[in-house]
């Protein structure tokens, strides 16, 4: 995680700009799940290994994942099942041989494992067909509600707006920042 050039960035009560690089990395591993736009799956890991990867970097996420499941693999399979990815044949395939939509769902399961307090989703539905899109968003909502997590969902798809309680348009954020810079 990069340090802010100016100002203060507080996340979950922590001033991230005051933390050293390694402490920011630890904070991210323990408290933030990311669904990256480009997935960032590890090609030499299996589907399940990719999903449980955050638990290898964070004892906190590992402990939270194990609260409701017998093993990390069981928790990964639970999340993958909610995303229609529980077919044993799919689980054995290299992640590079999955469709783009399937890779996106693996990335979502990886972000959700261990119930991070903050889930940041960057265009997570861009590769999903309309039928899977709403089910996918409902899963995010359900998992976040159960874990008490906050979801920050970034999308250019205005059709998704009615599904959310609050919407912030980037243009309004940019205008506010520009007005503050003028002062």
N, C-alpha and C positions, 0 to 999 in steps of 0.2 A: 504494500500500500504506500502510495506516495504521500508526502507531507504537503499540506496546503501552503501556497505561496503567501497568502495573507489571511488574516482573520483567524477565527477559531472554529474548529469542527468538532462538535460534541455528538457522540453516538452512545446511546445507552448510559449516559451520565459520565462518559470518559472523554477528556479532551485529547483527541487523537494527535493533534499537532504537538502536544507535550510528550508523547511517547517516543522512545527510540525506535528505529526500524524493526529490530527483532520483537519488541513489545507490541508494535502495531500488527506485525504478522501473527503473533500469538493471539491478539485480540480478534483479528479476522477469523482465524481458524476456530476459535472457541465460540464466537457469537454471530458470525455472518455466513449465510449460505448464498452462493451466487449461482444463478442460471445464466451462463455466458451466452451471448449471441452466437458465437462460433463454437460453443459446446466445450472445447478444451478437454476432450476425453483423451485418456492415455492409450495409444493404439496397441501396446503390447499387454494391456490388462484386459481381463474378461469384463463382461457387462457387470457382473456382481462386484468384482474387484474395483471397478471404476466407481460404483455407487458407494462402497464402504470406505473409499479413500480418505474422506475428511476425518473419519474416526481414527485413522492411523496418525493424523497430525494433532488431534485434540482429544485429550482425556475426557474433557467435559462433554463433548459431543458423543464420544464412545459410551460414557456412562448413561447419558440420556437415551441413546439408542437401545441400550440393554435394559432399561427400565421396563419397557413394554414387550420385549422379545427375548427369546432364549439365546440368540446369537446375533451377531452383526449380519450374517448371511440371511437369517430369518427376517430381520427387519428390512434388509435390501429387497428380498423377495416380496414382502408385503407391499412396499412402495411400488415396486415394478408391477405387481399384480393390479394395483389401482390404475396403472398407466397402460394396461393391456400389453404388458411386456413379460408375462410370466411363462410363456411357452418355452419349455426346456430346450427346444431346438434353437430359439433365438438367443437364449442365455449362453449357449456354447459357441456361438459365432463370434468372431473378432468384431470389435466395435466398428472397425473401418468397413465391414461388409454390411452394416445396417443401413437402412434408408436414412435420409436426413431427419425425417420426422421421428424415427425410432431413436436416433442418436440424441435428439432434443429431449425425448422423454427420459432417457438414461441420465442426461445432464440434470434434469429436474429432480429425479430420485436422489442423485448425489447431493444436490443442494438441500434437500429436505431431511436427509438422514441426520439423526442426532438433534432434531428440533432446535435449530438455531433461533435466537431471539429475533433476528432480522434476516429476512429473505429478500434479496435484490434480484429481480428478474428482468433481464435486458432482452426485449423482443422474444419472449419465450414461446409465442404461438406462431411465429412467422413461418415455420415449416410444417404446421399442422393443418390438416383439412378441417373444414367447417364443423364436421361431425365430432371430431376429437377436441376441437378448440374449447368449446364450452365445458365439456367434461374435464378437461385438463385444468381449466381455471377453477372449477368447483373443487377439484382435488387440492389445488393450492390453498383455496379458502378453508377447506375442511382441515387440512394438516396444520395450517397456521392457527386456526381457531383452537384446535386440540392442544397445540404446543404453547399457545399464548404468544405467538410470533407476530411481528409486524411485516407486512408484505409491501414492498415498493416495486411496482410493476411499470416498466417503461415500454410503451408501444406507440407506433404510428397509426394503429388500427382504431379509428374513431368508433367503429361498430361495437367495440368492447366497452366503451365508456359507461353504458347503463348498468353494467355488472358491478361497478365499483361505487363505494360510498363517497369517495372524494377523488377529484381529478384536478391536477395542476398542469396547466399548459406551459411548456418550456418557453414559449414566447413571452408569457407574463413574468416568468422568473428572470428572463434576460432583460426585459424592460425595467423591472425593479432594480436589478443589479446596475444597469446603466444609469438610472436616476440616482442611485446612491453614489456612484462614482463621480457624478457631476457635483455633488454637494461638497 
